[in-house]
Amino acid sequence: MVENTPVSENLAEYYDLIYHDHDYQREVDFLDKVFHKLPKRQVSTVLNIGCNTGNYAQLLARNYFVVGVDNSAAMVALAKKKVPDVDFFVEDMRNFNMERTFDAVVCLNFALNYNLQEEDLERTLRTCARHLEKDGVLICNVKQETVQSPVTIDTADTKDINVARVSQIRQEQDLLHVNNLFLIKDKKKIDFSVDNHKLKVYSAKVIKRKLKGTGFKRVHVLHGFNFKHFGSSSAEIVIIGIKR
């Protein structure tokens, strides 16, 4: 099931502030390098699955034709305002069909980990394959290790908005329970919101097997957004799959 999302619908407007320190440019630079290394496919079109508020799409659209999809209507609405030249759609990553194909599909922000059943993961990977040209590339990042954290507190501010987040990640077998309490001061209004969601941890071995069974002929596993091979210490891995 993928009903849980990185930030609840009612917090979507604060998403960019909450994740203000995320280095989207570094990750898009990595995508560019991968695209230019492909021997049989020149990338000019990109499908961004799990686009959130459109930060990846905004950067990718400088050099590529981009379409974005997300299961959150609130996120998609914000993405449309941020990047009006890109088409964004509200879709379930497990089963949508745009009736066209792309040179590349990117599925970042640990979107695959929101598939809480392996059957849902397979459906999502088949959706990715369905939207790729032959020799097209899928790039996604995945959590492969379970991590427990003590309670952490972080803050973010603009002139009119102050957000404080109290967070904890709790492990239960292969599930990560991410529990957040947000305190928000928006102009003169003060409110709070509880945001809890789950992620399923997938090993590199499982992801590679699923990709081989859903239409991909070559699969590379890297240690994060660089070209180092992953190891046992790689909590975050980046998967590159080439469509059959």
Backbone bond lengths (Angstrom), bond angles and torsions (degrees), N, CA, C in turn:
res aa  C-N    CA-C-N  psi(-1)  N-CA   C-N-CA  omega(-1)  CA-C   N-CA-C  phi
1 M - - - 1.458 - - 1.529 109.55 -
2 V 1.322 117.55 143.98 1.453 120.72 -178.76 1.524 111.53 -126.30
3 E 1.323 116.80 29.06 1.457 119.03 -179.01 1.525 111.78 -67.24
4 N 1.357 117.68 -31.49 1.451 118.85 179.39 1.517 109.74 -77.99
5 T 1.322 116.99 142.50 1.449 122.48 -176.68 1.523 109.70 -129.30
6 P 1.374 118.59 164.70 1.458 120.35 -175.77 1.518 114.28 -56.42
7 V 1.317 118.39 -34.50 1.458 122.49 175.80 1.518 107.56 -140.56
8 S 1.315 117.07 135.83 1.451 120.91 -177.90 1.528 111.27 -60.57
9 E 1.341 115.26 158.36 1.462 121.03 -178.25 1.526 111.51 -53.57
10 N 1.318 117.36 -41.91 1.467 119.72 -175.74 1.525 113.02 -72.74
11 L 1.344 116.99 -8.92 1.460 120.66 177.94 1.528 112.60 -106.78
12 A 1.323 117.37 1.25 1.464 121.18 -174.14 1.525 112.20 -56.13
13 E 1.331 116.77 -38.57 1.467 119.88 -177.06 1.526 112.05 -65.31
14 Y 1.343 117.41 -17.17 1.459 121.01 179.27 1.533 112.43 -102.29
15 Y 1.318 117.13 3.58 1.466 121.42 -173.51 1.525 111.71 -56.68
16 D 1.336 116.68 -50.37 1.462 119.46 -176.87 1.519 112.19 -64.62
17 L 1.307 117.07 -32.69 1.461 120.06 177.04 1.524 110.50 -70.65
18 I 1.330 116.86 -42.49 1.462 121.05 -179.80 1.530 111.23 -61.46
19 Y 1.340 115.73 -39.81 1.474 120.50 -178.03 1.523 111.04 -107.97
20 H 1.322 116.52 39.00 1.469 121.06 -175.01 1.525 113.14 -64.39
21 D 1.340 117.20 -23.84 1.456 119.59 -176.89 1.528 113.58 -95.97
22 H 1.338 117.68 7.75 1.466 120.45 178.29 1.530 109.30 -72.02
23 D 1.319 116.92 130.98 1.469 121.63 -175.46 1.538 110.10 -90.86
24 Y 1.323 116.30 77.97 1.463 121.25 179.61 1.533 111.18 -63.81
25 Q 1.327 116.84 -37.43 1.465 119.67 -176.95 1.524 111.27 -61.82
26 R 1.321 116.96 -41.63 1.472 119.91 179.80 1.522 110.45 -60.69
27 E 1.323 117.14 -41.16 1.457 120.29 -178.15 1.526 111.46 -71.81
28 V 1.320 117.26 -36.82 1.466 119.97 177.35 1.530 110.23 -69.07
29 D 1.318 117.99 -35.37 1.471 120.53 174.35 1.524 110.20 -59.74
30 F 1.331 116.35 -39.82 1.469 120.52 176.41 1.530 110.53 -63.26
31 L 1.339 117.44 -44.74 1.467 120.71 178.11 1.516 110.69 -57.68
32 D 1.325 117.00 -43.93 1.468 121.10 178.87 1.527 111.15 -57.11
33 K 1.326 115.90 -43.47 1.470 119.76 -179.30 1.520 110.88 -63.63
34 V 1.333 116.63 -42.24 1.462 119.93 178.08 1.524 110.29 -63.06
35 F 1.319 117.08 -46.60 1.465 120.71 -179.23 1.529 111.31 -56.76
36 H 1.326 116.93 -39.88 1.469 120.11 -177.13 1.524 112.69 -78.79
37 K 1.329 117.22 -12.93 1.459 120.00 177.99 1.533 113.01 -88.32
38 L 1.338 117.07 -11.53 1.466 119.43 -176.32 1.529 110.30 -66.21
39 P 1.345 116.70 126.43 1.468 118.61 -175.45 1.525 114.57 -78.22
40 K 1.340 118.14 -26.04 1.465 120.00 -171.62 1.526 113.87 -118.64
41 R 1.325 118.04 5.56 1.457 118.69 -175.45 1.534 109.79 -146.01
42 Q 1.314 116.40 118.16 1.462 120.55 172.40 1.518 108.16 -86.00
43 V 1.306 117.04 122.72 1.463 121.32 -174.64 1.527 110.32 -86.51
44 S 1.317 115.62 121.55 1.465 120.89 173.22 1.524 111.56 -130.00
45 T 1.350 117.49 -15.31 1.463 121.46 -179.89 1.526 109.61 -127.24
46 V 1.344 116.26 137.49 1.461 121.80 -175.44 1.521 109.65 -134.83
47 L 1.330 116.28 132.13 1.459 122.87 171.58 1.517 108.18 -103.62
48 N 1.327 116.66 121.97 1.465 122.89 -179.54 1.527 109.04 -103.19
49 I 1.333 116.15 103.40 1.471 122.13 179.37 1.523 108.80 -91.58
50 G 1.334 115.94 129.09 1.460 120.52 -174.22 1.518 109.82 77.94
51 C 1.327 116.24 50.74 1.467 121.33 -170.65 1.520 113.95 -75.85
52 N 1.326 118.35 -14.24 1.464 121.84 -177.76 1.527 110.36 53.71
53 T 1.333 117.74 -129.28 1.471 119.76 -176.39 1.521 113.32 -89.36
54 G 1.333 117.31 10.19 1.458 120.37 172.36 1.516 116.36 93.20
55 N 1.331 118.52 16.02 1.468 119.68 -177.31 1.530 112.81 -67.17
56 Y 1.327 117.42 -43.08 1.469 119.28 175.97 1.526 110.34 -65.93
57 A 1.330 116.32 -44.97 1.466 120.31 -177.94 1.522 111.25 -60.70
58 Q 1.313 116.55 -38.80 1.460 120.42 -179.89 1.524 111.35 -59.77
59 L 1.320 117.19 -42.42 1.465 121.01 179.86 1.522 111.75 -75.99
60 L 1.319 117.25 -41.34 1.462 120.41 -179.68 1.534 111.88 -64.75
61 A 1.341 116.03 -33.45 1.464 120.73 -175.85 1.527 112.78 -65.72
62 R 1.314 117.84 -11.77 1.465 120.39 176.39 1.525 111.34 -67.36
63 N 1.339 116.02 -27.90 1.472 119.77 -175.11 1.520 114.54 -126.99
64 Y 1.347 117.83 -8.81 1.460 120.63 -174.41 1.526 110.13 -138.13
65 F 1.332 114.86 158.51 1.463 120.39 168.25 1.525 106.68 -80.24
66 V 1.333 117.51 123.98 1.459 121.75 -171.43 1.522 110.43 -124.69
67 V 1.338 116.00 140.67 1.457 123.57 168.49 1.525 107.04 -125.13
68 G 1.337 117.55 137.82 1.456 121.01 -179.56 1.513 112.43 -119.75
69 V 1.335 116.55 144.67 1.460 121.26 175.42 1.526 109.12 -134.42
70 D 1.329 115.62 148.33 1.460 121.66 176.78 1.522 107.63 -155.12
71 N 1.327 117.10 153.03 1.471 118.86 179.96 1.523 112.76 -85.51
72 S 1.335 117.24 -1.55 1.458 121.51 179.89 1.527 110.00 -101.97
73 A 1.322 116.07 115.95 1.468 120.37 178.35 1.526 111.03 -62.42
74 A 1.338 116.73 -36.78 1.466 119.90 -179.96 1.527 111.11 -65.70
75 M 1.338 117.09 -41.30 1.467 120.96 177.47 1.527 110.78 -63.24
76 V 1.319 116.30 -44.89 1.465 120.46 -178.63 1.528 110.73 -63.24
77 A 1.317 117.32 -39.49 1.465 120.43 178.20 1.527 110.72 -60.95
78 L 1.326 117.21 -41.83 1.458 121.00 178.18 1.523 111.45 -67.67
79 A 1.340 116.59 -38.70 1.463 120.42 178.62 1.528 111.26 -62.83
80 K 1.317 116.72 -40.60 1.467 120.56 179.65 1.523 111.34 -62.69
81 K 1.324 117.29 -36.90 1.466 120.39 177.87 1.524 110.98 -71.04
82 K 1.333 115.80 -38.59 1.460 120.19 -177.01 1.522 112.26 -72.01
83 V 1.340 116.63 -40.40 1.467 121.12 -175.58 1.530 108.49 -128.99
84 P 1.318 118.21 76.20 1.469 120.86 -173.70 1.525 114.76 -64.80
85 D 1.329 117.44 -18.83 1.471 120.23 -179.20 1.526 113.03 -84.69
86 V 1.338 117.27 -3.51 1.470 121.76 179.36 1.523 109.10 -108.63
87 D 1.323 116.00 140.22 1.465 120.46 175.97 1.523 109.68 -85.11
88 F 1.337 116.09 129.66 1.457 122.33 178.13 1.524 108.93 -124.06
89 F 1.343 115.67 144.47 1.460 120.73 -177.04 1.527 109.97 -136.48
90 V 1.325 115.78 148.52 1.465 121.78 173.90 1.523 107.63 -87.43
91 E 1.325 116.26 113.96 1.469 121.00 -176.61 1.518 110.46 -145.02
92 D 1.332 115.66 154.43 1.457 123.70 171.50 1.523 107.44 -89.29
93 M 1.323 117.37 120.33 1.466 119.92 -173.37 1.521 113.19 -63.30
94 R 1.317 117.89 -13.72 1.469 119.99 -178.30 1.518 113.67 -79.74
95 N 1.321 118.32 -22.87 1.471 115.95 -168.32 1.522 115.80 -151.02
96 F 1.335 119.81 19.55 1.452 117.99 -179.74 1.528 111.06 -85.56
97 N 1.323 116.39 161.70 1.465 121.83 178.63 1.520 108.83 -143.45
98 M 1.333 116.49 112.70 1.457 120.83 -179.19 1.522 112.49 -87.11
99 E 1.346 115.94 -4.45 1.465 122.07 178.99 1.523 111.98 59.25
100 R 1.313 115.54 36.14 1.462 122.34 171.42 1.529 107.58 -158.17
101 T 1.313 116.11 165.53 1.460 120.74 -178.54 1.527 110.32 -120.78
102 F 1.345 114.17 163.65 1.466 122.04 -176.42 1.525 109.25 -131.62
103 D 1.320 115.28 162.64 1.467 120.18 176.14 1.527 111.28 -76.58
104 A 1.328 116.25 -27.87 1.465 120.65 -178.33 1.520 109.93 -145.58
105 V 1.330 114.86 147.02 1.462 122.20 170.84 1.520 106.71 -123.95
106 V 1.338 116.88 129.85 1.460 120.41 175.53 1.523 108.39 -118.37
107 C 1.329 115.04 135.21 1.467 121.88 -175.89 1.530 106.63 -136.41
108 L 1.332 116.29 89.88 1.456 122.07 -168.12 1.523 111.39 -112.24
109 N 1.342 115.54 -168.05 1.469 120.99 -176.93 1.525 112.11 56.24
110 F 1.342 116.86 32.24 1.463 123.03 177.94 1.522 112.26 59.10
111 A 1.325 116.54 31.89 1.471 120.09 -178.17 1.526 111.60 -58.19
112 L 1.335 117.84 -37.66 1.471 119.53 -178.53 1.517 111.71 -62.97
113 N 1.334 117.25 -29.79 1.463 120.08 -179.22 1.524 113.25 -69.35
114 Y 1.326 117.42 -12.05 1.466 120.42 177.09 1.523 112.08 -82.93
115 N 1.332 117.49 -2.68 1.461 122.05 168.66 1.528 107.06 -82.42
116 L 1.311 116.84 105.83 1.460 120.27 -171.86 1.518 113.75 -85.28
117 Q 1.335 117.13 -7.95 1.464 122.30 175.01 1.526 108.71 -124.08
118 E 1.337 116.97 145.45 1.463 119.54 179.29 1.530 111.47 -61.30
119 E 1.340 116.88 -31.07 1.466 119.75 177.26 1.528 110.73 -62.52
120 D 1.340 116.79 -38.26 1.460 120.46 177.60 1.528 110.73 -69.21
121 L 1.325 116.72 -38.00 1.463 119.92 176.35 1.528 110.28 -60.00
122 E 1.323 117.07 -45.40 1.470 120.32 178.35 1.519 111.27 -60.63
123 R 1.312 117.08 -42.65 1.466 120.68 179.96 1.527 110.60 -62.52
124 T 1.325 116.58 -40.60 1.461 120.38 178.75 1.529 111.19 -65.46
125 L 1.329 116.92 -42.93 1.467 119.86 179.42 1.527 111.09 -66.40
126 R 1.325 117.71 -34.63 1.478 120.05 175.05 1.530 110.51 -66.34
127 T 1.326 116.45 -36.36 1.459 119.94 175.68 1.526 110.28 -62.54
128 C 1.330 116.47 -43.32 1.466 120.40 177.43 1.530 110.71 -60.23
129 A 1.331 116.34 -47.35 1.469 120.30 -179.23 1.525 111.38 -62.87
130 R 1.330 116.84 -39.12 1.465 121.78 -179.55 1.526 112.15 -59.11
131 H 1.334 115.79 -29.69 1.461 120.09 -175.69 1.519 113.64 -98.43
132 L 1.340 116.55 9.32 1.462 120.33 -179.97 1.520 112.25 -107.18
133 E 1.333 115.33 141.85 1.460 121.69 169.06 1.530 109.10 -69.47
134 K 1.317 116.58 161.69 1.463 121.06 173.24 1.532 108.86 -57.78
135 D 1.314 116.65 134.14 1.462 124.10 -176.44 1.529 112.66 68.02
136 G 1.332 117.14 11.90 1.455 120.32 173.12 1.515 110.77 -72.29
137 V 1.338 116.75 166.83 1.462 121.13 -172.55 1.530 111.15 -119.85
138 L 1.324 115.13 138.02 1.457 123.31 170.47 1.518 108.01 -108.48
139 I 1.335 117.17 129.92 1.459 121.51 175.82 1.527 108.10 -125.98
140 C 1.322 116.40 126.20 1.465 120.37 179.41 1.521 109.00 -145.35
141 N 1.325 116.20 154.71 1.461 119.43 173.14 1.518 108.96 -113.04
142 V 1.331 115.01 147.28 1.457 121.17 -170.90 1.523 109.31 -141.46
143 K 1.331 115.89 140.25 1.468 120.48 169.70 1.524 107.97 -82.12
144 Q 1.325 116.84 125.05 1.464 119.03 -179.94 1.523 112.40 -112.94
145 E 1.313 117.27 -4.08 1.457 119.98 177.79 1.512 110.08 -124.70
146 T 1.318 116.46 147.44 1.460 120.48 174.18 1.526 108.93 -83.84
147 V 1.295 114.88 139.89 1.454 120.98 -177.57 1.524 108.52 -133.85
148 Q 1.309 115.97 132.16 1.454 120.22 172.44 1.520 107.90 -110.25
149 S 1.309 116.48 140.37 1.458 119.31 -179.25 1.517 109.80 -126.69
150 P 1.327 116.33 150.16 1.460 118.67 169.94 1.529 108.12 -69.14
151 V 1.283 115.92 174.85 1.462 119.35 176.49 1.527 108.94 -66.15
152 T 1.327 116.45 130.23 1.458 121.78 177.75 1.526 109.38 -121.80
153 I 1.311 115.45 151.95 1.460 121.59 178.89 1.524 108.24 -129.39
154 D 1.326 116.60 128.85 1.451 120.03 173.96 1.525 109.26 -137.98
155 T 1.315 115.51 158.29 1.458 120.87 -175.92 1.520 110.36 -132.71
156 A 1.330 115.22 157.69 1.463 122.21 175.19 1.517 107.85 -148.59
157 D 1.334 115.56 144.80 1.455 119.37 -172.40 1.527 111.24 -141.49
158 T 1.312 115.29 147.67 1.458 123.42 163.02 1.523 106.78 -125.37
159 K 1.315 116.59 -172.75 1.465 120.05 179.84 1.527 111.54 -59.44
160 D 1.349 116.70 -39.63 1.465 120.87 -173.52 1.527 114.57 -108.75
161 I 1.336 117.47 -12.60 1.466 120.24 -171.78 1.523 110.08 -126.92
162 N 1.312 115.78 135.92 1.461 122.89 173.06 1.524 108.22 -126.72
163 V 1.335 115.84 128.53 1.462 120.98 179.61 1.520 109.33 -126.33
164 A 1.329 116.32 130.17 1.461 122.09 172.11 1.527 107.78 -119.34
165 R 1.339 115.83 134.26 1.471 120.53 -179.38 1.523 109.76 -121.41
166 V 1.319 115.55 126.12 1.461 122.28 173.06 1.529 106.32 -105.54
167 S 1.348 117.55 120.13 1.462 121.42 -170.50 1.519 112.06 -128.19
168 Q 1.326 114.13 151.08 1.458 120.85 170.80 1.519 108.65 -150.47
169 I 1.334 116.58 138.79 1.468 122.55 174.39 1.519 107.61 -110.64
170 R 1.319 115.78 125.77 1.468 121.09 -177.84 1.533 109.15 -121.17
171 Q 1.321 115.74 133.59 1.456 121.53 -178.84 1.524 111.38 -93.64
172 E 1.322 115.59 135.48 1.459 122.23 172.12 1.518 107.38 -137.84
173 Q 1.324 116.37 97.03 1.462 123.05 -172.73 1.526 109.42 56.04
174 D 1.340 118.99 -118.05 1.466 119.44 -177.27 1.527 112.50 -100.41
175 L 1.325 116.30 18.68 1.463 120.78 177.70 1.529 110.38 -110.99
176 L 1.314 115.90 140.57 1.447 121.93 171.36 1.524 108.24 -105.56
177 H 1.303 116.48 123.37 1.460 121.89 175.58 1.528 106.96 -97.93
178 V 1.315 116.23 112.61 1.464 122.02 -178.77 1.523 107.42 -101.16
179 N 1.319 116.15 114.55 1.459 121.52 -175.79 1.524 109.42 -115.93
180 N 1.334 115.66 123.19 1.460 121.41 -177.87 1.523 110.56 -127.35
181 L 1.312 115.14 140.07 1.462 121.60 168.42 1.521 106.95 -119.60
182 F 1.343 115.81 122.36 1.461 121.19 -179.39 1.530 110.05 -107.70
183 L 1.315 115.23 131.27 1.455 122.12 170.76 1.521 106.92 -109.91
184 I 1.324 116.62 123.36 1.464 121.00 -170.58 1.522 109.93 -126.82
185 K 1.318 115.15 125.34 1.459 121.27 170.66 1.518 106.80 -111.20
186 D 1.314 116.84 108.32 1.462 123.21 -178.30 1.524 107.57 -112.45
187 K 1.345 114.71 103.86 1.464 121.19 -170.65 1.530 108.20 58.27
188 K 1.307 119.47 -116.01 1.466 119.89 -177.62 1.525 112.86 -99.86
189 K 1.330 116.34 -1.90 1.461 120.10 -177.52 1.520 110.18 -93.69
190 I 1.327 116.90 134.02 1.462 122.39 177.22 1.522 108.85 -115.80
191 D 1.329 116.35 131.53 1.465 120.92 -177.46 1.522 108.55 -145.81
192 F 1.318 116.10 169.52 1.460 120.32 173.36 1.526 108.69 -137.08
193 S 1.327 115.45 157.73 1.464 120.49 179.70 1.521 108.89 -147.57
194 V 1.322 116.12 139.54 1.464 122.54 175.98 1.516 108.18 -101.80
195 D 1.328 116.18 129.48 1.461 121.69 -178.43 1.523 108.75 -130.21
196 N 1.325 116.52 109.98 1.466 121.59 179.42 1.527 109.33 -120.30
197 H 1.312 117.01 132.71 1.459 119.64 174.93 1.531 109.89 -147.76
198 K 1.327 115.15 168.38 1.455 121.71 -175.20 1.519 110.11 -121.58
199 L 1.324 115.01 149.56 1.455 122.36 170.69 1.519 108.23 -130.42
200 K 1.315 116.12 143.30 1.464 120.71 174.49 1.533 108.39 -100.33
201 V 1.306 115.86 129.71 1.460 121.36 -179.49 1.528 109.30 -82.50
202 Y 1.340 115.97 129.23 1.463 121.16 178.29 1.519 109.34 -119.75
203 S 1.320 116.82 134.84 1.458 120.94 176.81 1.521 109.84 -78.79
204 A 1.317 115.72 160.27 1.463 120.62 176.16 1.524 110.87 -58.83
205 K 1.323 116.73 -37.14 1.463 120.96 -179.54 1.520 111.26 -61.66
206 V 1.334 117.12 -43.52 1.463 120.91 179.87 1.523 110.55 -65.96
207 I 1.331 117.46 -45.48 1.462 120.88 -178.97 1.523 110.73 -62.00
208 K 1.318 117.38 -43.16 1.464 120.20 179.79 1.522 110.85 -62.52
209 R 1.338 116.93 -42.91 1.464 120.26 179.35 1.522 111.30 -63.24
210 K 1.319 116.13 -42.35 1.466 119.67 -179.45 1.525 111.01 -66.71
211 L 1.304 117.65 -38.63 1.463 120.09 178.92 1.522 111.33 -65.75
212 K 1.317 116.76 -42.73 1.468 119.80 179.27 1.525 110.59 -62.50
213 G 1.334 117.41 -29.43 1.460 120.96 -178.79 1.509 114.46 -89.18
214 T 1.343 117.30 -1.89 1.459 119.49 -176.95 1.528 113.35 -122.77
215 G 1.352 115.85 19.61 1.464 118.19 171.00 1.515 116.45 111.59
216 F 1.335 117.69 14.66 1.471 119.91 -179.25 1.525 109.45 -112.74
217 K 1.331 116.09 135.70 1.464 120.34 -174.21 1.529 113.13 -96.92
218 R 1.326 117.71 -29.24 1.463 121.50 177.52 1.523 108.66 -131.88
219 V 1.320 114.95 139.13 1.464 120.46 -179.19 1.518 108.74 -134.77
220 H 1.327 116.65 128.82 1.458 122.70 176.64 1.526 108.52 -117.09
221 V 1.325 116.11 139.14 1.463 121.25 -179.98 1.530 107.99 -120.33
222 L 1.338 116.00 125.37 1.459 121.50 -175.59 1.527 111.00 -121.17
223 H 1.316 114.43 160.17 1.462 121.99 178.65 1.531 108.34 -86.51
224 G 1.330 117.34 89.39 1.459 120.87 -179.55 1.516 112.07 70.28
225 F 1.327 115.98 -162.56 1.465 121.71 -175.26 1.525 110.78 -86.42
226 N 1.329 114.89 62.22 1.457 122.03 173.00 1.521 106.53 -151.68
227 F 1.308 117.27 -176.83 1.459 119.55 -175.16 1.527 112.28 -104.95
228 K 1.331 116.33 28.17 1.455 121.44 173.60 1.521 109.41 -89.27
229 H 1.327 115.99 141.30 1.462 119.48 177.82 1.529 109.87 -70.31
230 F 1.321 115.29 146.41 1.456 119.56 -176.56 1.527 110.19 -73.48
231 G 1.317 114.36 159.53 1.458 120.47 176.55 1.514 109.80 -139.80
232 S 1.297 116.16 -172.28 1.466 120.64 -177.22 1.522 111.99 -65.91
233 S 1.335 116.78 -20.15 1.466 120.33 -179.30 1.527 112.65 -90.98
234 S 1.319 117.20 2.47 1.468 120.98 -176.07 1.522 110.41 -82.27
235 A 1.327 116.37 95.59 1.465 119.73 178.00 1.519 110.73 -68.97
236 E 1.338 116.21 -35.11 1.464 121.75 176.77 1.520 109.04 -114.23
237 I 1.316 116.50 127.63 1.453 120.22 176.91 1.522 109.75 -120.30
238 V 1.318 114.98 151.35 1.463 121.51 175.53 1.524 107.07 -112.36
239 I 1.327 115.18 127.53 1.464 122.42 -178.20 1.519 109.22 -105.02
240 I 1.325 116.00 131.91 1.470 121.85 174.20 1.525 107.17 -119.41
241 G 1.316 117.59 117.04 1.463 122.07 179.69 1.508 110.39 -118.04
242 I 1.335 116.71 138.20 1.468 122.58 178.59 1.524 108.36 -107.09
243 K 1.328 115.46 126.79 1.470 121.91 -176.50 1.535 110.55 -69.97
244 R 1.345 114.38 139.86 1.464 120.53 175.29 1.512 111.42 -62.21
